Amino acid sequence: MAVREKAPVCPMDSVLRLLMGPWTAYVIWNLRSKGPMRFGELKRAVAGISAKVLTERLRHLEERGLVARHYEPTIPPQVTYSLTKRGRELEEVLDGLNKVACRWAREDGKKRVA
């Protein structure tokens, strides 16, 4: 029986899969644009996300090294999330997407008014 060789993996594959995960890019965008945030602040900023999904996304991003979790053992405990150095490497990409999104919004607004 012949052994199949795995096709070479494109480096973009893992990055795109990570960013395309549910709510992932939106969570990263909020941490990028608003800085370190506590869980409740982040949940309010990402309208529509459930606490369960936000927790899953944050854990996944932390495991991948994009988000840092800072725990303060106060009463009640304070947990703050921020982008790591690796997470901040996405700033230029996110800023580019924001620029396109703003331009498209302006263009779409002009079409609706006419």
Backbone torsions as a table, in degrees:
resi	resn	phi	psi	omega
1	MET	NA	128.9	-177.9
2	ALA	-77.1	141.1	177.7
3	VAL	-91.9	126.6	178.3
4	ARG	-79.5	137.4	174.1
5	GLU	-88.7	142.3	178.3
6	LYS	-74.0	140.9	176.4
7	ALA	-67.3	145.7	178.3
8	PRO	-58.1	140.8	-178.6
9	VAL	-93.2	130.0	176.9
10	CYS	-75.1	132.0	179.3
11	PRO	-57.6	-30.0	179.9
12	MET	-67.6	-25.5	-176.6
13	ASP	-55.7	-50.3	-176.7
14	SER	-69.1	-35.8	179.5
15	VAL	-67.7	-45.8	-179.7
16	LEU	-65.6	-40.0	177.8
17	ARG	-62.4	-39.3	178.7
18	LEU	-64.6	-49.4	-176.8
19	LEU	-70.5	-26.6	-179.3
20	MET	-83.7	-3.8	177.5
21	GLY	-60.7	153.4	-176.8
22	PRO	-56.4	125.1	176.2
23	TRP	69.6	-4.7	-171.7
24	THR	-60.0	-52.8	-177.9
25	ALA	-61.8	-36.5	-179.5
26	TYR	-66.7	-39.8	177.3
27	VAL	-64.1	-47.1	-180.0
28	ILE	-62.3	-42.5	-179.8
29	TRP	-60.0	-43.6	180.0
30	ASN	-65.2	-41.5	177.9
31	LEU	-67.3	-32.8	178.4
32	ARG	-71.1	-44.2	-173.6
33	SER	-84.5	-26.7	-176.2
34	LYS	-111.7	-6.3	179.5
35	GLY	81.2	-168.8	-178.7
36	PRO	-55.7	139.0	-177.0
37	MET	-139.5	147.8	172.0
38	ARG	-80.1	162.4	-175.1
39	PHE	-54.0	-49.7	-177.9
40	GLY	-61.9	-39.4	177.8
41	GLU	-63.4	-44.1	-179.2
42	LEU	-65.7	-39.2	178.4
43	LYS	-63.3	-40.6	177.5
44	ARG	-68.4	-34.9	-178.6
45	ALA	-70.8	-31.8	180.0
46	VAL	-100.0	77.8	-175.0
47	ALA	-56.9	129.5	176.0
48	GLY	98.1	-12.7	-179.7
49	ILE	-82.1	141.1	177.1
50	SER	-84.5	159.6	179.0
51	ALA	-60.7	-38.3	-179.4
52	LYS	-63.3	-48.0	-178.4
53	VAL	-67.5	-40.7	178.2
54	LEU	-61.3	-42.8	177.4
55	THR	-59.9	-45.7	179.0
56	GLU	-61.1	-45.2	-179.0
57	ARG	-63.6	-45.4	-179.3
58	LEU	-63.4	-41.5	178.0
59	ARG	-62.8	-43.5	-179.6
60	HIS	-63.3	-44.9	179.6
61	LEU	-66.2	-34.1	176.5
62	GLU	-67.1	-43.7	178.2
63	GLU	-61.2	-35.5	-178.9
64	ARG	-83.2	-4.2	175.4
65	GLY	83.8	16.9	-179.6
66	LEU	-96.1	-25.1	-177.0
67	VAL	-126.3	138.9	175.5
68	ALA	-107.0	140.7	178.6
69	ARG	-109.8	120.3	-179.4
70	HIS	-110.0	117.0	-176.5
71	TYR	-105.8	128.6	174.5
72	GLU	-114.8	118.4	-176.3
73	PRO	-77.8	59.3	177.2
74	THR	-96.7	180.0	176.1
75	ILE	-116.5	112.3	-8.2
76	PRO	-71.7	160.3	180.0
77	PRO	-60.3	144.7	177.5
78	GLN	-111.8	125.6	177.3
79	VAL	-120.7	125.5	180.0
80	THR	-120.2	139.6	179.1
81	TYR	-113.1	141.8	178.2
82	SER	-148.0	165.3	176.6
83	LEU	-79.3	142.0	173.8
84	THR	-84.8	-180.0	176.1
85	LYS	-56.9	-43.6	179.2
86	ARG	-63.6	-41.3	178.3
87	GLY	-64.5	-37.6	179.1
88	ARG	-69.1	-17.4	176.3
89	GLU	-64.2	-18.4	179.7
90	LEU	-86.0	-4.9	-176.0
91	GLU	-56.1	-45.7	-178.1
92	GLU	-62.5	-41.2	178.7
93	VAL	-65.0	-46.8	-179.6
94	LEU	-65.3	-38.4	177.5
95	ASP	-64.1	-38.4	176.7
96	GLY	-63.5	-43.4	177.3
97	LEU	-63.7	-38.7	178.7
98	ASN	-63.4	-41.1	179.3
99	LYS	-61.1	-45.7	178.4
100	VAL	-64.2	-44.0	-178.8
101	ALA	-61.0	-42.9	179.6
102	CYS	-65.7	-41.6	178.6
103	ARG	-63.5	-44.7	179.3
104	TRP	-62.8	-39.8	179.6
105	ALA	-62.7	-42.8	177.2
106	ARG	-62.5	-45.6	-179.6
107	GLU	-63.4	-43.6	179.6
108	ASP	-66.5	-35.1	178.0
109	GLY	-64.9	-39.4	178.6
110	LYS	-65.7	-37.4	179.9
111	LYS	-66.6	-38.2	-177.9
112	ARG	-70.9	-35.3	-177.1
113	VAL	-71.2	-36.2	-174.9
114	ALA	-66.8	NA	NA
